Amino acid sequence: MTNIRFSVVELSFQLLSISSFFASYSENTSMKETLENTDELIKEFEAKIDAEIKIEPRDWMPEDYRKHLIRQITQHAHSEVIGMQPEGNWISRAPSLRAKKILLAKIQDEGGHGLYLYSAAETLGVSRDQFIQWLHEGKAKYASVFNYPALNWADMGAIGWLVDGAAITNQVSLQRTSYGPYSRAMVRICKEESFHQRQGYEIMWKMMKGTKDQQRMAQDAINRWWWPALMMFGPHDTDSPRTGNAVKWKIKRETNDRLREKFINKTIPQAELIGLKVPDENIQIIGQDQMGENIYKHSDINWDEFWAVVNGDGPCNEQRLNHHIRAHNEGAWVRECAMKYYEKTKK
């Protein structure tokens, strides 16, 4: 009887071992198939990128690609919206009705750009409310250039010409970015940013044709905004760990340093044409490109200042974020009314 009992126990252990073996085999087989499927999906994804086929929201994409897009597009959207603040302060103090109308139109455009970009980012599976929450919690960034104060009307010219000019230099290539919704949003944004740059340059040109005081104001504005504008392109490529994947996946078409050089080379002649001088004593022509345009040697950026502002220690970081939080909270009733109306009409 004892032998029979032990035989049953041994049989049970053997059956359990066999069951465990098949379970383990099934799990390993399933894992192997998953890895093989993932490898195939990555190959298909990379083939699309290489063939210049846009990646769309329902397409499979690597998680790192999705995360990079969420970070980049939302940072871009936040920058458009926060960037309305330094200019909005000058609507009531514009020197003419024409200048006021143009500035109003520009600020309205920036708000629209934020809307396009938030909408593009939402296709990646994260809600706009979450994007805003990350911004308010300090988990999301925006362009550091908007943490500098706009002190007078000449600053409206410098922001339009230099800041929007730097933005266009970066954004033109983003029209060819690999993610479809982002690429399509950039087409309209670039057209409107071109208008913004011309608006800013016109302000500076008119001031340089004005009184000595106006000319000094214009030069002072470029002195203060030149370096923050160069910082908009981000750190050197060697200090930017995300650049490699961004270029490989064609999210970005050109590196930070290359874009910065393009901006410098085209902006210095624009400044000289109207009698302005960029605040860099080391500027000198070192050659010409294939189009016959000058290439300039220049000083390096104050990277300590750059990182301080990026990390929240700029002149206006706290002011900009607090203003956005307050405006967002005060506008809650508008969003609630819009949702109620949507629900009512949906029925």
Summary of the structure (lengths in Angstrom):
residues: 347
radius of gyration: 27.2
end to end distance: 75.5
largest distance: 115.5
contacts: 987
relative contact order: 0.09
helix: 71%
strand: 3%
